Amino acid sequence: MTSDEHIEPVQMPLAYVGVDDAPIEFANQFAVQLGKDALILLVGQVAPPFVLGTADEQRDQLRNTPFVPVRILARYGITLAVSRELRDLLTRQIELYDKVKGTEVAE
């Protein structure tokens, strides 16, 4: 084959392998950084600080806590095209969820 010949694209099905073996991580913190041609998506998990004692003791413990740590679960580099696909996929799934549940979930 010469370099000027065109190879026709072939569509191949995708199969998600090992889905049942992958842990489900609860993510409740997200940050996005803009790159040149992609978005960097930071996915994390935060839990409130564990405090003990009376209400006053708990309040003092919280006042002396400098920050609440976010445990990083993953960082993803996502092209703009894939970012748009993800946005559309999430939108469709949220709409389906609301339709099935019969109510909209409070944001």
OpenMM code with the backbone's topology and positions (N, CA, C; nanometers):
from openmm import Vec3, app, unit

residues = "MET THR SER ASP GLU HIS ILE GLU PRO VAL GLN MET PRO LEU ALA TYR VAL GLY VAL ASP ASP ALA PRO ILE GLU PHE ALA ASN GLN PHE ALA VAL GLN LEU GLY LYS ASP ALA LEU ILE LEU LEU VAL GLY GLN VAL ALA PRO PRO PHE VAL LEU GLY THR ALA ASP GLU GLN ARG ASP GLN LEU ARG ASN THR PRO PHE VAL PRO VAL ARG ILE LEU ALA ARG TYR GLY ILE THR LEU ALA VAL SER ARG GLU LEU ARG ASP LEU LEU THR ARG GLN ILE GLU LEU TYR ASP LYS VAL LYS GLY THR GLU VAL ALA GLU".split()
positions = [
    Vec3(0.0851, -0.1167, 0.0000),
    Vec3(0.0000, 0.0000, 0.0000),
    Vec3(0.0900, 0.1234, 0.0000),
    Vec3(0.0548, 0.2210, -0.0780),
    Vec3(0.1328, 0.3436, -0.0842),
    Vec3(0.0780, 0.4438, 0.0164),
    Vec3(0.1564, 0.5474, 0.0443),
    Vec3(0.1169, 0.6454, 0.1457),
    Vec3(-0.0017, 0.7298, 0.1032),
    Vec3(-0.0324, 0.7352, -0.0266),
    Vec3(-0.1453, 0.8177, -0.0704),
    Vec3(-0.2770, 0.7413, -0.0762),
    Vec3(-0.2750, 0.6109, -0.0445),
    Vec3(-0.3995, 0.5342, -0.0412),
    Vec3(-0.4725, 0.5624, 0.0903),
    Vec3(-0.6031, 0.5655, 0.0816),
    Vec3(-0.6861, 0.5947, 0.1998),
    Vec3(-0.7411, 0.4644, 0.2571),
    Vec3(-0.7291, 0.4497, 0.3873),
    Vec3(-0.7854, 0.3327, 0.4546),
    Vec3(-0.9236, 0.3697, 0.5051),
    Vec3(-1.0220, 0.2921, 0.4653),
    Vec3(-1.1589, 0.3172, 0.5096),
    Vec3(-1.1698, 0.2888, 0.6590),
    Vec3(-1.2373, 0.3759, 0.7341),
    Vec3(-1.2545, 0.3494, 0.8770),
    Vec3(-1.3452, 0.2285, 0.8994),
    Vec3(-1.3172, 0.1557, 1.0048),
    Vec3(-1.3959, 0.0388, 1.0419),
    Vec3(-1.4505, 0.0637, 1.1808),
    Vec3(-1.5821, 0.0507, 1.1955),
    Vec3(-1.6417, 0.0671, 1.3280),
    Vec3(-1.6365, -0.0665, 1.4008),
    Vec3(-1.5928, -0.0595, 1.5261),
    Vec3(-1.5840, -0.1796, 1.6081),
    Vec3(-1.6625, -0.1557, 1.7365),
    Vec3(-1.7356, -0.2559, 1.7827),
    Vec3(-1.8107, -0.2390, 1.9076),
    Vec3(-1.7159, -0.2312, 2.0268),
    Vec3(-1.7587, -0.1596, 2.1286),
    Vec3(-1.6841, -0.1509, 2.2542),
    Vec3(-1.7482, -0.2434, 2.3560),
    Vec3(-1.6671, -0.3030, 2.4395),
    Vec3(-1.7172, -0.3876, 2.5482),
    Vec3(-1.6488, -0.3438, 2.6770),
    Vec3(-1.7266, -0.3037, 2.7741),
    Vec3(-1.6720, -0.2656, 2.9042),
    Vec3(-1.6428, -0.3936, 2.9816),
    Vec3(-1.5143, -0.4211, 3.0022),
    Vec3(-1.4699, -0.5446, 3.0663),
    Vec3(-1.4307, -0.5140, 3.2107),
    Vec3(-1.4746, -0.5973, 3.3040),
    Vec3(-1.4368, -0.5811, 3.4440),
    Vec3(-1.5179, -0.4805, 3.5215),
    Vec3(-1.6344, -0.4436, 3.4709),
    Vec3(-1.7176, -0.3436, 3.5383),
    Vec3(-1.7523, -0.3872, 3.6798),
    Vec3(-1.7896, -0.5124, 3.6961),
    Vec3(-1.8312, -0.5603, 3.8282),
    Vec3(-1.7153, -0.5655, 3.9279),
    Vec3(-1.5928, -0.5661, 3.8791),
    Vec3(-1.4766, -0.5701, 3.9672),
    Vec3(-1.4293, -0.4317, 4.0102),
    Vec3(-1.4751, -0.3291, 3.9425),
    Vec3(-1.4323, -0.1930, 3.9734),
    Vec3(-1.5102, -0.1405, 4.0940),
    Vec3(-1.4403, -0.0829, 4.1918),
    Vec3(-1.5123, -0.0292, 4.3079),
    Vec3(-1.5926, 0.0952, 4.2697),
    Vec3(-1.7011, 0.1172, 4.3398),
    Vec3(-1.7788, 0.2399, 4.3229),
    Vec3(-1.7293, 0.3376, 4.4282),
    Vec3(-1.6704, 0.4468, 4.3825),
    Vec3(-1.6221, 0.5516, 4.4720),
    Vec3(-1.7255, 0.6637, 4.4748),
    Vec3(-1.7625, 0.7077, 4.5932),
    Vec3(-1.8569, 0.8182, 4.6070),
    Vec3(-1.7803, 0.9486, 4.5885),
    Vec3(-1.8106, 1.0203, 4.4834),
    Vec3(-1.7438, 1.1471, 4.4548),
    Vec3(-1.8403, 1.2619, 4.4812),
    Vec3(-1.7956, 1.3596, 4.5602),
    Vec3(-1.8813, 1.4738, 4.5884),
    Vec3(-1.8084, 1.6078, 4.5735),
    Vec3(-1.6875, 1.6038, 4.5177),
    Vec3(-1.6121, 1.7262, 4.4932),
    Vec3(-1.5498, 1.7181, 4.3544),
    Vec3(-1.5645, 1.8246, 4.2778),
    Vec3(-1.5110, 1.8282, 4.1423),
    Vec3(-1.4465, 1.9636, 4.1178),
    Vec3(-1.3378, 1.9618, 4.0463),
    Vec3(-1.2736, 2.0855, 4.0027),
    Vec3(-1.2327, 2.0653, 3.8573),
    Vec3(-1.2394, 2.1726, 3.7799),
    Vec3(-1.2030, 2.1654, 3.6386),
    Vec3(-1.0997, 2.2735, 3.6109),
    Vec3(-0.9937, 2.2313, 3.5430),
    Vec3(-0.8902, 2.3240, 3.4996),
    Vec3(-0.8885, 2.3238, 3.3477),
    Vec3(-0.8802, 2.4413, 3.2898),
    Vec3(-0.8785, 2.4504, 3.1452),
    Vec3(-0.7370, 2.4317, 3.0937),
    Vec3(-0.7218, 2.3411, 2.9989),
    Vec3(-0.5947, 2.3219, 2.9312),
    Vec3(-0.6034, 2.3818, 2.7925),
    Vec3(-0.4987, 2.3627, 2.7144),
    Vec3(-0.4973, 2.4193, 2.5796),
    Vec3(-0.6071, 2.3593, 2.4926),
    Vec3(-0.6136, 2.2274, 2.4875),
    Vec3(-0.7121, 2.1595, 2.4030),
    Vec3(-0.7952, 2.0586, 2.4804),
    Vec3(-0.7957, 2.0709, 2.6140),
    Vec3(-0.8658, 1.9718, 2.6952),
    Vec3(-0.9034, 2.0328, 2.8291),
    Vec3(-0.9862, 1.9612, 2.9005),
    Vec3(-1.0209, 1.9960, 3.0372),
    Vec3(-0.9555, 1.8934, 3.1286),
    Vec3(-0.9047, 1.9383, 3.2407),
    Vec3(-0.8526, 1.8483, 3.3423),
    Vec3(-0.9585, 1.8425, 3.4517),
    Vec3(-1.0163, 1.7263, 3.4711),
    Vec3(-1.1222, 1.7064, 3.5693),
    Vec3(-1.0629, 1.6371, 3.6919),
    Vec3(-1.0726, 1.7032, 3.8055),
    Vec3(-1.0253, 1.6485, 3.9324),
    Vec3(-1.1473, 1.5996, 4.0089),
    Vec3(-1.1465, 1.4735, 4.0483),
    Vec3(-1.2595, 1.4122, 4.1169),
    Vec3(-1.2146, 1.3766, 4.2578),
    Vec3(-1.2920, 1.4206, 4.3566),
    Vec3(-1.2537, 1.3964, 4.4947),
    Vec3(-1.3714, 1.3605, 4.5831),
    Vec3(-1.3360, 1.3322, 4.7069),
    Vec3(-1.4351, 1.2933, 4.8072),
    Vec3(-1.4018, 1.3670, 4.9362),
    Vec3(-1.5023, 1.4267, 4.9960),
    Vec3(-1.4818, 1.4964, 5.1224),
    Vec3(-1.5833, 1.4450, 5.2236),
    Vec3(-1.5376, 1.4316, 5.3443),
    Vec3(-1.6251, 1.3938, 5.4554),
    Vec3(-1.6080, 1.4989, 5.5643),
    Vec3(-1.7129, 1.5286, 5.6366),
    Vec3(-1.6999, 1.6291, 5.7419),
    Vec3(-1.6038, 1.5814, 5.8501),
    Vec3(-1.5394, 1.6754, 5.9180),
    Vec3(-1.4476, 1.6363, 6.0255),
    Vec3(-1.5222, 1.5609, 6.1357),
    Vec3(-1.4541, 1.4674, 6.1950),
    Vec3(-1.5114, 1.3906, 6.3053),
    Vec3(-1.4824, 1.4653, 6.4344),
    Vec3(-1.5868, 1.5060, 6.5041),
    Vec3(-1.5707, 1.5805, 6.6290),
    Vec3(-1.6507, 1.5117, 6.7389),
    Vec3(-1.6009, 1.5240, 6.8616),
    Vec3(-1.6643, 1.4616, 6.9787),
    Vec3(-1.6859, 1.5653, 7.0872),
    Vec3(-1.7676, 1.5300, 7.1831),
    Vec3(-1.7863, 1.6145, 7.2999),
    Vec3(-1.9155, 1.6919, 7.2959),
    Vec3(-1.9212, 1.7886, 7.3843),
    Vec3(-2.0394, 1.8742, 7.3930),
    Vec3(-2.0447, 1.9639, 7.2699),
    Vec3(-2.1554, 2.0344, 7.2562),
    Vec3(-2.1698, 2.1252, 7.1424),
    Vec3(-2.0596, 2.2310, 7.1436),
    Vec3(-2.0274, 2.2839, 7.2608),
    Vec3(-1.9203, 2.3838, 7.2707),
    Vec3(-1.7847, 2.3234, 7.2351),
    Vec3(-1.7582, 2.2009, 7.2810),
    Vec3(-1.6312, 2.1345, 7.2487),
    Vec3(-1.6214, 2.1064, 7.0991),
    Vec3(-1.7321, 2.0652, 7.0410),
    Vec3(-1.7318, 2.0392, 6.8972),
    Vec3(-1.7072, 2.1682, 6.8187),
    Vec3(-1.7716, 2.2755, 6.8618),
    Vec3(-1.7536, 2.4052, 6.7961),
    Vec3(-1.6074, 2.4491, 6.8045),
    Vec3(-1.5437, 2.4302, 6.9212),
    Vec3(-1.4019, 2.4659, 6.9377),
    Vec3(-1.3134, 2.3804, 6.8473),
    Vec3(-1.3445, 2.2513, 6.8390),
    Vec3(-1.2661, 2.1629, 6.7519),
    Vec3(-1.2764, 2.2088, 6.6063),
    Vec3(-1.3963, 2.2443, 6.5633),
    Vec3(-1.4156, 2.2886, 6.4261),
    Vec3(-1.3455, 2.4212, 6.3993),
    Vec3(-1.3495, 2.5117, 6.4962),
    Vec3(-1.2799, 2.6408, 6.4798),
    Vec3(-1.1294, 2.6221, 6.4682),
    Vec3(-1.0757, 2.5180, 6.5302),
    Vec3(-0.9319, 2.4923, 6.5279),
    Vec3(-0.8902, 2.3989, 6.4137),
    Vec3(-0.9842, 2.3646, 6.3298),
    Vec3(-0.9533, 2.2811, 6.2139),
    Vec3(-0.9203, 2.3743, 6.0980),
    Vec3(-0.7955, 2.3719, 6.0466),
    Vec3(-0.7569, 2.4685, 5.9438),
    Vec3(-0.8229, 2.4446, 5.8079),
    Vec3(-0.8568, 2.3216, 5.7746),
    Vec3(-0.9213, 2.2908, 5.6479),
    Vec3(-0.9806, 2.1508, 5.6548),
    Vec3(-1.0694, 2.1242, 5.5629),
    Vec3(-1.1273, 1.9909, 5.5488),
    Vec3(-1.0612, 1.9282, 5.4258),
    Vec3(-0.9918, 1.8160, 5.4426),
    Vec3(-0.9210, 1.7573, 5.3281),
    Vec3(-1.0158, 1.6927, 5.2268),
    Vec3(-0.9785, 1.7042, 5.1000),
    Vec3(-1.0486, 1.6370, 4.9919),
    Vec3(-0.9587, 1.5227, 4.9465),
    Vec3(-1.0085, 1.3999, 4.9556),
    Vec3(-0.9314, 1.2828, 4.9103),
    Vec3(-0.9482, 1.2728, 4.7591),
    Vec3(-0.8385, 1.2782, 4.6878),
    Vec3(-0.8429, 1.2736, 4.5418),
    Vec3(-0.8664, 1.1301, 4.4967),
    Vec3(-0.9690, 1.1112, 4.4160),
    Vec3(-1.0013, 0.9800, 4.3611),
    Vec3(-0.9372, 0.9608, 4.2240),
    Vec3(-0.9355, 1.0679, 4.1433),
    Vec3(-0.8793, 1.0561, 4.0085),
    Vec3(-0.8633, 1.1932, 3.9459),
    Vec3(-0.7747, 1.2006, 3.8473),
    Vec3(-0.7600, 1.3175, 3.7600),
    Vec3(-0.7756, 1.2671, 3.6173),
    Vec3(-0.8593, 1.3358, 3.5410),
    Vec3(-0.8842, 1.2941, 3.4036),
    Vec3(-0.8563, 1.4106, 3.3094),
    Vec3(-0.7869, 1.3819, 3.2031),
    Vec3(-0.7723, 1.4771, 3.0940),
    Vec3(-0.8766, 1.4419, 2.9898),
    Vec3(-0.9641, 1.5376, 2.9577),
    Vec3(-1.0760, 1.5098, 2.8680),
    Vec3(-1.0757, 1.6133, 2.7559),
    Vec3(-1.0776, 1.5663, 2.6317),
    Vec3(-1.0851, 1.6599, 2.5196),
    Vec3(-1.2168, 1.7353, 2.5257),
    Vec3(-1.2219, 1.8470, 2.4568),
    Vec3(-1.3460, 1.9255, 2.4563),
    Vec3(-1.4607, 1.8475, 2.3941),
    Vec3(-1.4325, 1.7709, 2.2894),
    Vec3(-1.5388, 1.6912, 2.2257),
    Vec3(-1.5940, 1.5881, 2.3236),
    Vec3(-1.5070, 1.5193, 2.3949),
    Vec3(-1.5518, 1.4189, 2.4918),
    Vec3(-1.6214, 1.4874, 2.6103),
    Vec3(-1.5759, 1.6062, 2.6473),
    Vec3(-1.6423, 1.6815, 2.7547),
    Vec3(-1.7863, 1.7116, 2.7193),
    Vec3(-1.8078, 1.7483, 2.5950),
    Vec3(-1.9452, 1.7761, 2.5494),
    Vec3(-2.0289, 1.6481, 2.5475),
    Vec3(-1.9690, 1.5373, 2.5057),
    Vec3(-2.0405, 1.4089, 2.5077),
    Vec3(-2.0775, 1.3720, 2.6510),
    Vec3(-1.9853, 1.3933, 2.7444),
    Vec3(-2.0123, 1.3631, 2.8848),
    Vec3(-2.1245, 1.4510, 2.9380),
    Vec3(-2.1219, 1.5794, 2.9050),
    Vec3(-2.2285, 1.6704, 2.9471),
    Vec3(-2.3640, 1.6213, 2.8965),
    Vec3(-2.3702, 1.5852, 2.7681),
    Vec3(-2.4962, 1.5393, 2.7096),
    Vec3(-2.5418, 1.4076, 2.7721),
    Vec3(-2.4493, 1.3173, 2.7959),
    Vec3(-2.4816, 1.1894, 2.8584),
    Vec3(-2.5374, 1.2103, 2.9989),
    Vec3(-2.4722, 1.2952, 3.0772),
    Vec3(-2.5214, 1.3224, 3.2131),
    Vec3(-2.6584, 1.3892, 3.2097),
    Vec3(-2.6774, 1.4820, 3.1182),
    Vec3(-2.8070, 1.5490, 3.1060),
    Vec3(-2.9173, 1.4483, 3.0755),
    Vec3(-2.8927, 1.3591, 2.9787),
    Vec3(-2.9939, 1.2578, 2.9439),
    Vec3(-3.0226, 1.1660, 3.0624),
    Vec3(-2.9197, 1.1239, 3.1343),
    Vec3(-2.9401, 1.0323, 3.2463),
    Vec3(-3.0134, 1.0997, 3.3616),
    Vec3(-2.9859, 1.2261, 3.3864),
    Vec3(-3.0569, 1.2992, 3.4918),
    Vec3(-3.2041, 1.3155, 3.4541),
    Vec3(-3.2298, 1.3478, 3.3275),
    Vec3(-3.3688, 1.3592, 3.2816),
    Vec3(-3.4421, 1.2265, 3.2929),
    Vec3(-3.3757, 1.1174, 3.2577),
    Vec3(-3.4353, 0.9846, 3.2707),
    Vec3(-3.4618, 0.9515, 3.4177),
    Vec3(-3.3661, 0.9817, 3.5033),
    Vec3(-3.3832, 0.9585, 3.6475),
    Vec3(-3.5049, 1.0338, 3.6990),
    Vec3(-3.5142, 1.1625, 3.6633),
    Vec3(-3.6280, 1.2436, 3.7082),
    Vec3(-3.7600, 1.1868, 3.6563),
    Vec3(-3.7621, 1.1395, 3.5333),
    Vec3(-3.8835, 1.0834, 3.4735),
    Vec3(-3.9246, 0.9556, 3.5462),
    Vec3(-3.8279, 0.8695, 3.5730),
    Vec3(-3.8560, 0.7422, 3.6413),
    Vec3(-3.9012, 0.7661, 3.7846),
    Vec3(-3.8338, 0.8591, 3.8530),
    Vec3(-3.8701, 0.8862, 3.9926),
    Vec3(-3.9945, 0.9725, 4.0052),
    Vec3(-4.0294, 1.0428, 3.8975),
    Vec3(-4.1516, 1.1235, 3.8988),
    Vec3(-4.1344, 1.2607, 3.9590),
    Vec3(-4.0170, 1.2901, 4.0088),
    Vec3(-3.9914, 1.4229, 4.0650),
    Vec3(-3.8495, 1.4627, 4.0323),
    Vec3(-3.8271, 1.5923, 4.0359),
    Vec3(-3.6914, 1.6404, 4.0166),
    Vec3(-3.6204, 1.6380, 4.1514),
    Vec3(-3.4934, 1.6017, 4.1481),
    Vec3(-3.4131, 1.5991, 4.2698),
    Vec3(-3.3663, 1.7403, 4.2989),
    Vec3(-3.3723, 1.7813, 4.4240),
    Vec3(-3.3269, 1.9141, 4.4631),
    Vec3(-3.1792, 1.9288, 4.4337),
    Vec3(-3.1424, 2.0440, 4.3802),
    Vec3(-3.0015, 2.0683, 4.3472),
    Vec3(-2.9316, 2.1357, 4.4604),
] * unit.nanometer
topology = app.Topology()
chain = topology.addChain("A")
for resn in residues:
    res = topology.addResidue(resn, chain)
    for name in ("N", "CA", "C"):
        topology.addAtom(name, app.Element.getBySymbol(name[0]), res)
